[in-house]
Amino acid sequence: MNDPTANGPETTAGRGTSPFEVVVTDAPDAGDVALISDALDAFNVEATGVEDRRAPAVPVRDAGTGRVVGGLVGRTSLGLLFVDLLHLPRELRGSGLGGEILGRAEAEGLRRGCRQAVLYTISFQAPEFYRRHGWRVFGEVPCDPPGTSRVFMSKELG
């Protein structure tokens, strides 16, 4: 009897042979990520007729060196601003700079036609910071370490 894996990688869920290889990695190729992202965006554009996906960023640069020291990275799509990452070094926190960065991203989202903004933070990170800036919790999911959760938040823009 022939071994079904002899001609290639093992197939998933015992569904027989497949011309496709399914691989799990913790180091995806940037080109692969772009292909998947662009294909999903093309599907969304076809389904909605709306082609508005863009990636806003609000970097904070050292005035002397021009080096980025922190900032915000996000994306806008289908009327939503997604805040994906916001980080400032410890010595810049509490200075009002975080609020300025967030405000600029929200203003850019509004300029792009976004009505809502969404993000998640971790319970030990910055949920209180976002609450002070008008964000509301709409869900929490427990994560590690025990007692910690992902806190999902949203804000109406405008």
N, CA, C and O atoms as a GROMACS GRO file, in nm:
protein
  632
    1MET      N    1   0.084  -0.118   0.000
    1MET     CA    2   0.000   0.000   0.000
    1MET      C    3   0.088   0.124   0.000
    1MET      O    4   0.192   0.126   0.065
    2ASN      N    5   0.047   0.226  -0.073
    2ASN     CA    6   0.123   0.351  -0.083
    2ASN      C    7   0.100   0.438   0.040
    2ASN      O    8  -0.011   0.447   0.093
    3ASP      N    9   0.208   0.502   0.084
    3ASP     CA   10   0.201   0.599   0.193
    3ASP      C   11   0.153   0.732   0.133
    3ASP      O   12   0.218   0.785   0.044
    4PRO      N   13   0.038   0.788   0.180
    4PRO     CA   14  -0.014   0.911   0.120
    4PRO      C   15   0.079   1.030   0.141
    4PRO      O   16   0.065   1.131   0.071
    5THR      N   17   0.173   1.022   0.235
    5THR     CA   18   0.263   1.135   0.257
    5THR      C   19   0.395   1.120   0.182
    5THR      O   20   0.479   1.209   0.187
    6ALA      N   21   0.412   1.008   0.113
    6ALA     CA   22   0.540   0.983   0.046
    6ALA      C   23   0.569   1.083  -0.065
    6ALA      O   24   0.685   1.109  -0.095
    7ASN      N   25   0.467   1.139  -0.126
    7ASN     CA   26   0.487   1.231  -0.238
    7ASN      C   27   0.486   1.378  -0.196
    7ASN      O   28   0.492   1.466  -0.282
    8GLY      N   29   0.479   1.405  -0.068
    8GLY     CA   30   0.476   1.545  -0.027
    8GLY      C   31   0.437   1.557   0.118
    8GLY      O   32   0.437   1.458   0.191
    9PRO      N   33   0.405   1.678   0.160
    9PRO     CA   34   0.372   1.702   0.299
    9PRO      C   35   0.243   1.633   0.340
    9PRO      O   36   0.156   1.602   0.258
   10GLU      N   37   0.234   1.610   0.468
   10GLU     CA   38   0.113   1.548   0.523
   10GLU      C   39  -0.005   1.644   0.503
   10GLU      O   40   0.008   1.764   0.524
   11THR      N   41  -0.119   1.590   0.464
   11THR     CA   42  -0.237   1.675   0.443
   11THR      C   43  -0.307   1.695   0.575
   11THR      O   44  -0.288   1.619   0.669
   12THR      N   45  -0.390   1.799   0.582
   12THR     CA   46  -0.460   1.831   0.705
   12THR      C   47  -0.588   1.753   0.717
   12THR      O   48  -0.654   1.725   0.617
   13ALA      N   49  -0.623   1.717   0.838
   13ALA     CA   50  -0.750   1.654   0.874
   13ALA      C   51  -0.778   1.525   0.798
   13ALA      O   52  -0.893   1.485   0.785
   14GLY      N   53  -0.674   1.458   0.748
   14GLY     CA   54  -0.694   1.329   0.683
   14GLY      C   55  -0.787   1.333   0.565
   14GLY      O   56  -0.859   1.236   0.541
   15ARG      N   57  -0.788   1.439   0.491
   15ARG     CA   58  -0.882   1.455   0.380
   15ARG      C   59  -0.827   1.398   0.250
   15ARG      O   60  -0.883   1.425   0.143
   16GLY      N   61  -0.722   1.322   0.256
   16GLY     CA   62  -0.665   1.268   0.135
   16GLY      C   63  -0.554   1.355   0.082
   16GLY      O   64  -0.509   1.448   0.150
   17THR      N   65  -0.510   1.324  -0.036
   17THR     CA   66  -0.399   1.400  -0.092
   17THR      C   67  -0.448   1.535  -0.144
   17THR      O   68  -0.564   1.553  -0.181
   18SER      N   69  -0.356   1.628  -0.144
   18SER     CA   70  -0.389   1.764  -0.187
   18SER      C   71  -0.269   1.820  -0.260
   18SER      O   72  -0.155   1.789  -0.226
   19PRO      N   73  -0.292   1.903  -0.362
   19PRO     CA   74  -0.180   1.968  -0.430
   19PRO      C   75  -0.124   2.087  -0.351
   19PRO      O   76  -0.034   2.156  -0.398
   20PHE      N   77  -0.178   2.111  -0.231
   20PHE     CA   78  -0.138   2.226  -0.152
   20PHE      C   79  -0.068   2.182  -0.025
   20PHE      O   80  -0.100   2.079   0.034
   21GLU      N   81   0.028   2.261   0.017
   21GLU     CA   82   0.100   2.238   0.141
   21GLU      C   83   0.053   2.342   0.241
   21GLU      O   84   0.054   2.462   0.211
   22VAL      N   85   0.012   2.300   0.359
   22VAL     CA   86  -0.028   2.391   0.465
   22VAL      C   87   0.084   2.392   0.567
   22VAL      O   88   0.119   2.289   0.624
   23VAL      N   89   0.141   2.510   0.591
   23VAL     CA   90   0.257   2.522   0.677
   23VAL      C   91   0.229   2.623   0.787
   23VAL      O   92   0.170   2.728   0.762
   24VAL      N   93   0.270   2.593   0.908
   24VAL     CA   94   0.260   2.686   1.020
   24VAL      C   95   0.399   2.742   1.044
   24VAL      O   96   0.497   2.668   1.051
   25THR      N   97   0.408   2.876   1.057
   25THR     CA   98   0.537   2.940   1.079
   25THR      C   99   0.523   3.056   1.175
   25THR      O  100   0.416   3.118   1.185
   26ASP      N  101   0.630   3.085   1.246
   26ASP     CA  102   0.631   3.206   1.328
   26ASP      C  103   0.722   3.312   1.267
   26ASP      O  104   0.756   3.412   1.332
   27ALA      N  105   0.760   3.290   1.143
   27ALA     CA  106   0.841   3.387   1.069
   27ALA      C  107   0.791   3.397   0.925
   27ALA      O  108   0.861   3.357   0.832
   28PRO      N  109   0.668   3.451   0.907
   28PRO     CA  110   0.614   3.459   0.771
   28PRO      C  111   0.694   3.553   0.683
   28PRO      O  112   0.745   3.655   0.729
   29ASP      N  113   0.704   3.519   0.558
   29ASP     CA  114   0.769   3.602   0.458
   29ASP      C  115   0.683   3.728   0.435
   29ASP      O  116   0.562   3.718   0.420
   30ALA      N  117   0.746   3.844   0.432
   30ALA     CA  118   0.672   3.970   0.412
   30ALA      C  119   0.592   3.968   0.282
   30ALA      O  120   0.482   4.022   0.276
   31GLY      N  121   0.646   3.906   0.178
   31GLY     CA  122   0.575   3.897   0.051
   31GLY      C  123   0.451   3.810   0.063
   31GLY      O  124   0.348   3.839   0.002
   32ASP      N  125   0.461   3.702   0.141
   32ASP     CA  126   0.345   3.615   0.163
   32ASP      C  127   0.235   3.689   0.238
   32ASP      O  128   0.117   3.680   0.204
   33VAL      N  129   0.275   3.763   0.341
   33VAL     CA  130   0.178   3.841   0.419
   33VAL      C  131   0.111   3.944   0.329
   33VAL      O  132  -0.011   3.962   0.336
   34ALA      N  133   0.188   4.011   0.246
   34ALA     CA  134   0.132   4.112   0.154
   34ALA      C  135   0.035   4.048   0.056
   34ALA      O  136  -0.071   4.104   0.028
   35LEU      N  137   0.069   3.930   0.003
   35LEU     CA  138  -0.019   3.862  -0.092
   35LEU      C  139  -0.153   3.830  -0.026
   35LEU      O  140  -0.258   3.855  -0.084
   36ILE      N  141  -0.149   3.773   0.095
   36ILE     CA  142  -0.273   3.738   0.166
   36ILE      C  143  -0.354   3.863   0.196
   36ILE      O  144  -0.476   3.865   0.174
   37SER      N  145  -0.289   3.967   0.245
   37SER     CA  146  -0.358   4.092   0.278
   37SER      C  147  -0.420   4.155   0.154
   37SER      O  148  -0.535   4.198   0.158
   38ASP      N  149  -0.344   4.161   0.046
   38ASP     CA  150  -0.395   4.221  -0.077
   38ASP      C  151  -0.510   4.141  -0.136
   38ASP      O  152  -0.605   4.198  -0.190
   39ALA      N  153  -0.501   4.008  -0.127
   39ALA     CA  154  -0.609   3.923  -0.180
   39ALA      C  155  -0.738   3.943  -0.099
   39ALA      O  156  -0.846   3.951  -0.156
   40LEU      N  157  -0.725   3.953   0.033
   40LEU     CA  158  -0.843   3.978   0.116
   40LEU      C  159  -0.900   4.116   0.086
   40LEU      O  160  -1.022   4.133   0.079
   41ASP      N  161  -0.813   4.214   0.068
   41ASP     CA  162  -0.860   4.349   0.035
   41ASP      C  163  -0.933   4.348  -0.100
   41ASP      O  164  -1.037   4.412  -0.113
   42ALA      N  165  -0.880   4.276  -0.198
   42ALA     CA  166  -0.946   4.268  -0.328
   42ALA      C  167  -1.085   4.204  -0.315
   42ALA      O  168  -1.180   4.248  -0.379
   43PHE      N  169  -1.096   4.100  -0.232
   43PHE     CA  170  -1.226   4.038  -0.206
   43PHE      C  171  -1.322   4.140  -0.145
   43PHE      O  172  -1.437   4.150  -0.188
   44ASN      N  173  -1.273   4.215  -0.045
   44ASN     CA  174  -1.358   4.314   0.021
   44ASN      C  175  -1.403   4.423  -0.076
   44ASN      O  176  -1.518   4.466  -0.072
   45VAL      N  177  -1.313   4.468  -0.162
   45VAL     CA  178  -1.348   4.571  -0.262
   45VAL      C  179  -1.454   4.516  -0.356
   45VAL      O  180  -1.550   4.585  -0.389
   46GLU      N  181  -1.437   4.391  -0.400
   46GLU     CA  182  -1.536   4.330  -0.490
   46GLU      C  183  -1.672   4.319  -0.422
   46GLU      O  184  -1.775   4.342  -0.484
   47ALA      N  185  -1.672   4.283  -0.294
   47ALA     CA  186  -1.798   4.265  -0.220
   47ALA      C  187  -1.867   4.397  -0.187
   47ALA      O  188  -1.990   4.403  -0.182
   48THR      N  189  -1.788   4.503  -0.163
   48THR     CA  190  -1.847   4.629  -0.116
   48THR      C  191  -1.844   4.742  -0.217
   48THR      O  192  -1.923   4.836  -0.208
   49GLY      N  193  -1.754   4.734  -0.313
   49GLY     CA  194  -1.735   4.845  -0.406
   49GLY      C  195  -1.658   4.961  -0.344
   49GLY      O  196  -1.646   5.067  -0.404
   50VAL      N  197  -1.606   4.940  -0.223
   50VAL     CA  198  -1.532   5.045  -0.152
   50VAL      C  199  -1.385   5.007  -0.150
   50VAL      O  200  -1.346   4.900  -0.103
   51GLU      N  201  -1.303   5.097  -0.203
   51GLU     CA  202  -1.159   5.074  -0.206
   51GLU      C  203  -1.092   5.185  -0.126
   51GLU      O  204  -1.049   5.286  -0.181
   52ASP      N  205  -1.082   5.164   0.007
   52ASP     CA  206  -1.033   5.271   0.093
   52ASP      C  207  -0.928   5.226   0.195
   52ASP      O  208  -0.898   5.302   0.287
   53ARG      N  209  -0.872   5.108   0.181
   53ARG     CA  210  -0.775   5.059   0.278
   53ARG      C  211  -0.644   5.137   0.267
   53ARG      O  212  -0.585   5.147   0.159
   54ARG      N  213  -0.602   5.192   0.380
   54ARG     CA  214  -0.475   5.263   0.388
   54ARG      C  215  -0.417   5.245   0.528
   54ARG      O  216  -0.489   5.209   0.620
   55ALA      N  217  -0.289   5.269   0.542
   55ALA     CA  218  -0.221   5.247   0.669
   55ALA      C  219  -0.166   5.378   0.725
   55ALA      O  220  -0.057   5.420   0.687
   56PRO      N  221  -0.240   5.443   0.815
   56PRO     CA  222  -0.187   5.564   0.876
   56PRO      C  223  -0.081   5.530   0.981
   56PRO      O  224  -0.088   5.426   1.046
   57ALA      N  225   0.015   5.616   0.995
   57ALA     CA  226   0.116   5.604   1.100
   57ALA      C  227   0.143   5.743   1.157
   57ALA      O  228   0.136   5.843   1.085
   58VAL      N  229   0.174   5.748   1.285
   58VAL     CA  230   0.208   5.873   1.352
   58VAL      C  231   0.338   5.849   1.428
   58VAL      O  232   0.337   5.828   1.549
   59PRO      N  233   0.450   5.852   1.357
   59PRO     CA  234   0.578   5.829   1.425
   59PRO      C  235   0.620   5.950   1.508
   59PRO      O  236   0.589   6.064   1.472
   60VAL      N  237   0.690   5.925   1.617
   60VAL     CA  238   0.750   6.030   1.698
   60VAL      C  239   0.900   6.020   1.677
   60VAL      O  240   0.961   5.916   1.705
   61ARG      N  241   0.959   6.129   1.629
   61ARG     CA  242   1.103   6.129   1.598
   61ARG      C  243   1.180   6.218   1.696
   61ARG      O  244   1.132   6.323   1.738
   62ASP      N  245   1.298   6.175   1.729
   62ASP     CA  246   1.389   6.256   1.807
   62ASP      C  247   1.428   6.376   1.720
   62ASP      O  248   1.476   6.359   1.608
   63ALA      N  249   1.406   6.498   1.770
   63ALA     CA  250   1.430   6.618   1.691
   63ALA      C  251   1.577   6.633   1.651
   63ALA      O  252   1.607   6.692   1.547
   64GLY      N  253   1.667   6.582   1.732
   64GLY     CA  254   1.809   6.595   1.701
   64GLY      C  255   1.860   6.493   1.601
   64GLY      O  256   1.940   6.526   1.514
   65THR      N  257   1.814   6.370   1.614
   65THR     CA  258   1.868   6.263   1.528
   65THR      C  259   1.774   6.222   1.415
   65THR      O  260   1.818   6.161   1.318
   66GLY      N  261   1.646   6.255   1.428
   66GLY     CA  262   1.548   6.211   1.329
   66GLY      C  263   1.506   6.066   1.348
   66GLY      O  264   1.424   6.014   1.272
   67ARG      N  265   1.562   5.999   1.449
   67ARG     CA  266   1.533   5.858   1.476
   67ARG      C  267   1.394   5.843   1.538
   67ARG      O  268   1.357   5.919   1.629
   68VAL      N  269   1.318   5.746   1.489
   68VAL     CA  270   1.186   5.718   1.546
   68VAL      C  271   1.206   5.657   1.685
   68VAL      O  272   1.282   5.561   1.701
   69VAL      N  273   1.136   5.713   1.784
   69VAL     CA  274   1.146   5.663   1.922
   69VAL      C  275   1.016   5.599   1.970
   69VAL      O  276   1.013   5.537   2.076
   70GLY      N  277   0.909   5.613   1.892
   70GLY     CA  278   0.779   5.557   1.928
   70GLY      C  279   0.676   5.606   1.830
   70GLY      O  280   0.708   5.660   1.724
   71GLY      N  281   0.548   5.586   1.866
   71GLY     CA  282   0.442   5.634   1.779
   71GLY      C  283   0.329   5.535   1.766
   71GLY      O  284   0.313   5.444   1.847
   72LEU      N  285   0.251   5.554   1.661
   72LEU     CA  286   0.129   5.476   1.637
   72LEU      C  287   0.131   5.424   1.494
   72LEU      O  288   0.172   5.493   1.401
   73VAL      N  289   0.085   5.300   1.478
   73VAL     CA  290   0.065   5.239   1.347
   73VAL      C  291  -0.076   5.184   1.345
   73VAL      O  292  -0.121   5.123   1.442
   74GLY      N  293  -0.146   5.205   1.235
   74GLY     CA  294  -0.283   5.156   1.226
   74GLY      C  295  -0.321   5.129   1.083
   74GLY      O  296  -0.237   5.114   0.995
   75ARG      N  297  -0.452   5.125   1.061
   75ARG     CA  298  -0.505   5.108   0.926
   75ARG      C  299  -0.647   5.160   0.925
   75ARG      O  300  -0.715   5.161   1.027
   76THR      N  301  -0.690   5.202   0.808
   76THR     CA  302  -0.829   5.244   0.789
   76THR      C  303  -0.889   5.159   0.678
   76THR      O  304  -0.824   5.129   0.577
   77SER      N  305  -1.014   5.120   0.699
   77SER     CA  306  -1.082   5.037   0.601
   77SER      C  307  -1.231   5.034   0.632
   77SER      O  308  -1.272   5.016   0.747
   78LEU      N  309  -1.312   5.052   0.528
   78LEU     CA  310  -1.457   5.040   0.538
   78LEU      C  311  -1.516   5.120   0.654
   78LEU      O  312  -1.600   5.071   0.729
   79GLY      N  313  -1.469   5.244   0.668
   79GLY     CA  314  -1.525   5.334   0.768
   79GLY      C  315  -1.473   5.314   0.909
   79GLY      O  316  -1.527   5.372   1.003
   80LEU      N  317  -1.368   5.232   0.926
   80LEU     CA  318  -1.311   5.209   1.059
   80LEU      C  319  -1.163   5.246   1.060
   80LEU      O  320  -1.090   5.221   0.965
   81LEU      N  321  -1.122   5.307   1.171
   81LEU     CA  322  -0.982   5.327   1.202
   81LEU      C  323  -0.943   5.218   1.299
   81LEU      O  324  -1.005   5.204   1.405
   82PHE      N  325  -0.841   5.140   1.266
   82PHE     CA  326  -0.786   5.039   1.355
   82PHE      C  327  -0.654   5.091   1.410
   82PHE      O  328  -0.564   5.124   1.334
   83VAL      N  329  -0.643   5.098   1.542
   83VAL     CA  330  -0.515   5.130   1.604
   83VAL      C  331  -0.450   4.997   1.635
   83VAL      O  332  -0.494   4.923   1.723
   84ASP      N  333  -0.343   4.966   1.561
   84ASP     CA  334  -0.276   4.837   1.577
   84ASP      C  335  -0.166   4.842   1.682
   84ASP      O  336  -0.154   4.750   1.763
   85LEU      N  337  -0.088   4.947   1.683
   85LEU     CA  338   0.024   4.960   1.777
   85LEU      C  339   0.038   5.105   1.821
   85LEU      O  340   0.029   5.196   1.739
   86LEU      N  341   0.059   5.126   1.950
   86LEU     CA  342   0.093   5.258   2.001
   86LEU      C  343   0.194   5.235   2.113
   86LEU      O  344   0.166   5.164   2.210
   87HIS      N  345   0.310   5.294   2.098
   87HIS     CA  346   0.414   5.276   2.200
   87HIS      C  347   0.496   5.403   2.216
   87HIS      O  348   0.531   5.470   2.118
   88LEU      N  349   0.525   5.434   2.340
   88LEU     CA  350   0.619   5.541   2.374
   88LEU      C  351   0.717   5.487   2.477
   88LEU      O  352   0.678   5.409   2.564
   89PRO      N  353   0.843   5.527   2.470
   89PRO     CA  354   0.938   5.487   2.574
   89PRO      C  355   0.892   5.541   2.710
   89PRO      O  356   0.825   5.644   2.718
   90ARG      N  357   0.929   5.471   2.814
   90ARG     CA  358   0.886   5.504   2.950
   90ARG      C  359   0.909   5.652   2.983
   90ARG      O  360   0.823   5.716   3.045
   91GLU      N  361   1.022   5.708   2.941
   91GLU     CA  362   1.054   5.847   2.977
   91GLU      C  363   0.964   5.950   2.908
   91GLU      O  364   0.964   6.066   2.948
   92LEU      N  365   0.889   5.910   2.805
   92LEU     CA  366   0.799   6.003   2.736
   92LEU      C  367   0.653   5.988   2.780
   92LEU      O  368   0.568   6.070   2.745
   93ARG      N  369   0.626   5.884   2.857
   93ARG     CA  370   0.488   5.862   2.902
   93ARG      C  371   0.450   5.965   3.008
   93ARG      O  372   0.534   6.010   3.085
   94GLY      N  373   0.321   6.003   3.010
   94GLY     CA  374   0.273   6.100   3.108
   94GLY      C  375   0.299   6.244   3.068
   94GLY      O  376   0.269   6.336   3.144
   95SER      N  377   0.355   6.266   2.950
   95SER     CA  378   0.390   6.401   2.905
   95SER      C  379   0.280   6.465   2.820
   95SER      O  380   0.290   6.583   2.785
   96GLY      N  381   0.176   6.388   2.786
   96GLY     CA  382   0.072   6.437   2.696
   96GLY      C  383   0.098   6.398   2.552
   96GLY      O  384   0.012   6.415   2.466
   97LEU      N  385   0.216   6.345   2.525
   97LEU     CA  386   0.252   6.307   2.389
   97LEU      C  387   0.165   6.192   2.337
   97LEU      O  388   0.126   6.191   2.221
   98GLY      N  389   0.136   6.095   2.423
   98GLY     CA  390   0.050   5.982   2.382
   98GLY      C  391  -0.087   6.029   2.338
   98GLY      O  392  -0.140   5.983   2.236
   99GLY      N  393  -0.146   6.122   2.413
   99GLY     CA  394  -0.275   6.177   2.376
   99GLY      C  395  -0.270   6.253   2.245
   99GLY      O  396  -0.364   6.248   2.165
  100GLU      N  397  -0.160   6.323   2.222
  100GLU     CA  398  -0.143   6.396   2.096
  100GLU      C  399  -0.135   6.299   1.979
  100GLU      O  400  -0.198   6.321   1.875
  101ILE      N  401  -0.057   6.194   1.995
  101ILE     CA  402  -0.043   6.093   1.890
  101ILE      C  403  -0.179   6.031   1.858
  101ILE      O  404  -0.219   6.023   1.742
  102LEU      N  405  -0.250   5.989   1.963
  102LEU     CA  406  -0.381   5.927   1.945
  102LEU      C  407  -0.478   6.024   1.879
  102LEU      O  408  -0.552   5.986   1.788
  103GLY      N  409  -0.478   6.149   1.923
  103GLY     CA  410  -0.565   6.251   1.864
  103GLY      C  411  -0.536   6.274   1.717
  103GLY      O  412  -0.629   6.291   1.637
  104ARG      N  413  -0.410   6.274   1.682
  104ARG     CA  414  -0.375   6.293   1.540
  104ARG      C  415  -0.421   6.175   1.456
  104ARG      O  416  -0.468   6.193   1.343
  105ALA      N  417  -0.408   6.053   1.509
  105ALA     CA  418  -0.455   5.935   1.435
  105ALA      C  419  -0.607   5.939   1.420
  105ALA      O  420  -0.659   5.908   1.313
  106GLU      N  421  -0.677   5.976   1.526
  106GLU     CA  422  -0.823   5.985   1.520
  106GLU      C  423  -0.866   6.091   1.418
  106GLU      O  424  -0.959   6.069   1.341
  107ALA      N  425  -0.798   6.205   1.418
  107ALA     CA  426  -0.830   6.311   1.321
  107ALA      C  427  -0.806   6.263   1.178
  107ALA      O  428  -0.884   6.294   1.088
  108GLU      N  429  -0.699   6.188   1.158
  108GLU     CA  430  -0.670   6.135   1.024
  108GLU      C  431  -0.778   6.033   0.984
  108GLU      O  432  -0.821   6.031   0.869
  109GLY      N  433  -0.820   5.949   1.079
  109GLY     CA  434  -0.928   5.855   1.050
  109GLY      C  435  -1.055   5.928   1.010
  109GLY      O  436  -1.120   5.890   0.913
  110LEU      N  437  -1.088   6.031   1.083
  110LEU     CA  438  -1.207   6.112   1.052
  110LEU      C  439  -1.194   6.176   0.914
  110LEU      O  440  -1.290   6.178   0.837
  111ARG      N  441  -1.075   6.229   0.883
  111ARG     CA  442  -1.050   6.290   0.752
  111ARG      C  443  -1.069   6.188   0.640
  111ARG      O  444  -1.110   6.223   0.530
  112ARG      N  445  -1.039   6.061   0.669
  112ARG     CA  446  -1.054   5.954   0.571
  112ARG      C  447  -1.196   5.899   0.566
  112ARG      O  448  -1.223   5.805   0.490
  113GLY      N  449  -1.288   5.955   0.644
  113GLY     CA  450  -1.426   5.911   0.640
  113GLY      C  451  -1.462   5.804   0.741
  113GLY      O  452  -1.570   5.745   0.733
  114CYS      N  453  -1.374   5.778   0.837
  114CYS     CA  454  -1.403   5.676   0.939
  114CYS      C  455  -1.503   5.732   1.040
  114CYS      O  456  -1.494   5.848   1.082
  115ARG      N  457  -1.598   5.648   1.078
  115ARG     CA  458  -1.697   5.686   1.178
  115ARG      C  459  -1.665   5.629   1.315
  115ARG      O  460  -1.707   5.684   1.417
  116GLN      N  461  -1.591   5.520   1.318
  116GLN     CA  462  -1.556   5.452   1.443
  116GLN      C  463  -1.408   5.417   1.441
  116GLN      O  464  -1.345   5.410   1.336
  117ALA      N  465  -1.354   5.396   1.561
  117ALA     CA  466  -1.218   5.347   1.575
  117ALA      C  467  -1.220   5.229   1.671
  117ALA      O  468  -1.300   5.225   1.764
  118VAL      N  469  -1.132   5.132   1.647
  118VAL     CA  470  -1.124   5.014   1.734
  118VAL      C  471  -0.977   4.981   1.762
  118VAL      O  472  -0.887   5.012   1.684
  119LEU      N  473  -0.957   4.917   1.876
  119LEU     CA  474  -0.824   4.873   1.915
  119LEU      C  475  -0.839   4.766   2.021
  119LEU      O  476  -0.948   4.744   2.075
  120TYR      N  477  -0.728   4.700   2.051
  120TYR     CA  478  -0.723   4.623   2.174
  120TYR      C  479  -0.594   4.657   2.244
  120TYR      O  480  -0.492   4.687   2.182
  121THR      N  481  -0.600   4.653   2.375
  121THR     CA  482  -0.485   4.672   2.460
  121THR      C  483  -0.486   4.556   2.559
  121THR      O  484  -0.582   4.479   2.563
  122ILE      N  485  -0.384   4.542   2.636
  122ILE     CA  486  -0.380   4.437   2.737
  122ILE      C  487  -0.403   4.503   2.873
  122ILE      O  488  -0.362   4.617   2.894
  123SER      N  489  -0.468   4.431   2.963
  123SER     CA  490  -0.509   4.490   3.090
  123SER      C  491  -0.394   4.555   3.166
  123SER      O  492  -0.418   4.649   3.242
  124PHE      N  493  -0.269   4.510   3.148
  124PHE     CA  494  -0.156   4.572   3.216
  124PHE      C  495  -0.093   4.684   3.133
  124PHE      O  496   0.003   4.747   3.178
  125GLN      N  497  -0.144   4.709   3.014
  125GLN     CA  498  -0.089   4.814   2.929
  125GLN      C  499  -0.159   4.947   2.954
  125GLN      O  500  -0.121   5.021   3.044
  126ALA      N  501  -0.261   4.978   2.873
  126ALA     CA  502  -0.310   5.116   2.874
  126ALA      C  503  -0.461   5.135   2.868
  126ALA      O  504  -0.506   5.234   2.810
  127PRO      N  505  -0.544   5.044   2.923
  127PRO     CA  506  -0.689   5.069   2.910
  127PRO      C  507  -0.732   5.201   2.974
  127PRO      O  508  -0.822   5.268   2.921
  128GLU      N  509  -0.671   5.240   3.083
  128GLU     CA  510  -0.710   5.368   3.148
  128GLU      C  511  -0.671   5.487   3.063
  128GLU      O  512  -0.745   5.586   3.058
  129PHE      N  513  -0.558   5.481   2.996
  129PHE     CA  514  -0.517   5.587   2.904
  129PHE      C  515  -0.624   5.606   2.797
  129PHE      O  516  -0.666   5.719   2.771
  130TYR      N  517  -0.668   5.497   2.736
  130TYR     CA  518  -0.768   5.508   2.629
  130TYR      C  519  -0.902   5.557   2.684
  130TYR      O  520  -0.969   5.637   2.619
  131ARG      N  521  -0.942   5.510   2.801
  131ARG     CA  522  -1.067   5.558   2.862
  131ARG      C  523  -1.063   5.710   2.880
  131ARG      O  524  -1.160   5.779   2.852
  132ARG      N  525  -0.949   5.760   2.927
  132ARG     CA  526  -0.936   5.907   2.946
  132ARG      C  527  -0.952   5.983   2.816
  132ARG      O  528  -0.982   6.102   2.816
  133HIS      N  529  -0.931   5.915   2.704
  133HIS     CA  530  -0.942   5.979   2.573
  133HIS      C  531  -1.072   5.940   2.501
  133HIS      O  532  -1.082   5.952   2.379
  134GLY      N  533  -1.171   5.894   2.579
  134GLY     CA  534  -1.304   5.873   2.524
  134GLY      C  535  -1.333   5.735   2.467
  134GLY      O  536  -1.438   5.715   2.405
  135TRP      N  537  -1.244   5.640   2.485
  135TRP     CA  538  -1.265   5.504   2.433
  135TRP      C  539  -1.347   5.424   2.533
  135TRP      O  540  -1.336   5.444   2.654
  136ARG      N  541  -1.429   5.331   2.481
  136ARG     CA  542  -1.516   5.246   2.563
  136ARG      C  543  -1.479   5.099   2.543
  136ARG      O  544  -1.446   5.056   2.432
  137VAL      N  545  -1.485   5.022   2.651
  137VAL     CA  546  -1.461   4.878   2.644
  137VAL      C  547  -1.585   4.811   2.586
  137VAL      O  548  -1.696   4.838   2.630
  138PHE      N  549  -1.566   4.724   2.486
  138PHE     CA  550  -1.680   4.645   2.436
  138PHE      C  551  -1.657   4.496   2.452
  138PHE      O  552  -1.743   4.416   2.414
  139GLY      N  553  -1.544   4.457   2.507
  139GLY     CA  554  -1.521   4.315   2.533
  139GLY      C  555  -1.386   4.291   2.595
  139GLY      O  556  -1.294   4.371   2.579
  140GLU      N  557  -1.376   4.180   2.664
  140GLU     CA  558  -1.250   4.137   2.723
  140GLU      C  559  -1.237   3.987   2.704
  140GLU      O  560  -1.336   3.914   2.714
  141VAL      N  561  -1.116   3.942   2.676
  141VAL     CA  562  -1.088   3.800   2.659
  141VAL      C  563  -0.969   3.766   2.748
  141VAL      O  564  -0.863   3.827   2.735
  142PRO      N  565  -0.985   3.669   2.838
  142PRO     CA  566  -0.873   3.631   2.925
  142PRO      C  567  -0.754   3.582   2.843
  142PRO      O  568  -0.771   3.517   2.739
  143CYS      N  569  -0.633   3.612   2.891
  143CYS     CA  570  -0.511   3.564   2.827
  143CYS      C  571  -0.408   3.540   2.937
  143CYS      O  572  -0.439   3.553   3.056
  144ASP      N  573  -0.289   3.505   2.899
  144ASP     CA  574  -0.183   3.479   2.997
  144ASP      C  575  -0.105   3.607   3.023
  144ASP      O  576  -0.096   3.692   2.935
  145PRO      N  577  -0.048   3.621   3.141
  145PRO     CA  578  -0.057   3.531   3.255
  145PRO      C  579  -0.196   3.536   3.320
  145PRO      O  580  -0.272   3.630   3.295
  146PRO      N  581  -0.230   3.438   3.401
  146PRO     CA  582  -0.362   3.436   3.465
  146PRO      C  583  -0.394   3.570   3.531
  146PRO      O  584  -0.309   3.632   3.596
  147GLY      N  585  -0.519   3.613   3.512
  147GLY     CA  586  -0.562   3.742   3.565
  147GLY      C  587  -0.547   3.857   3.466
  147GLY      O  588  -0.588   3.970   3.494
  148THR      N  589  -0.490   3.828   3.352
  148THR     CA  590  -0.468   3.927   3.247
  148THR      C  591  -0.574   3.908   3.138
  148THR      O  592  -0.624   3.798   3.118
  149SER      N  593  -0.608   4.016   3.068
  149SER     CA  594  -0.703   4.003   2.958
  149SER      C  595  -0.668   4.100   2.845
  149SER      O  596  -0.603   4.202   2.866
  150ARG      N  597  -0.713   4.064   2.725
  150ARG     CA  598  -0.711   4.155   2.612
  150ARG      C  599  -0.837   4.239   2.627
  150ARG      O  600  -0.946   4.185   2.646
  151VAL      N  601  -0.823   4.368   2.619
  151VAL     CA  602  -0.935   4.461   2.637
  151VAL      C  603  -0.962   4.525   2.502
  151VAL      O  604  -0.879   4.598   2.448
  152PHE      N  605  -1.080   4.498   2.447
  152PHE     CA  606  -1.121   4.551   2.317
  152PHE      C  607  -1.200   4.679   2.338
  152PHE      O  608  -1.295   4.682   2.417
  153MET      N  609  -1.161   4.784   2.267
  153MET     CA  610  -1.219   4.916   2.288
  153MET      C  611  -1.258   4.980   2.156
  153MET      O  612  -1.203   4.948   2.051
  154SER      N  613  -1.354   5.073   2.164
  154SER     CA  614  -1.395   5.147   2.044
  154SER      C  615  -1.423   5.292   2.082
  154SER      O  616  -1.439   5.326   2.199
  155LYS      N  617  -1.428   5.374   1.980
  155LYS     CA  618  -1.459   5.515   1.998
  155LYS      C  619  -1.530   5.566   1.876
  155LYS      O  620  -1.488   5.539   1.763
  156GLU      N  621  -1.636   5.641   1.897
  156GLU     CA  622  -1.703   5.707   1.786
  156GLU      C  623  -1.621   5.831   1.751
  156GLU      O  624  -1.587   5.911   1.838
  157LEU      N  625  -1.592   5.845   1.623
  157LEU     CA  626  -1.514   5.960   1.579
  157LEU      C  627  -1.608   6.071   1.533
  157LEU      O  628  -1.715   6.045   1.478
  158GLY      N  629  -1.567   6.194   1.557
  158GLY     CA  630  -1.644   6.308   1.510
  158GLY      C  631  -1.750   6.350   1.594
  158GLY      O  632  -1.820   6.446   1.563
   0.00000   0.00000   0.00000
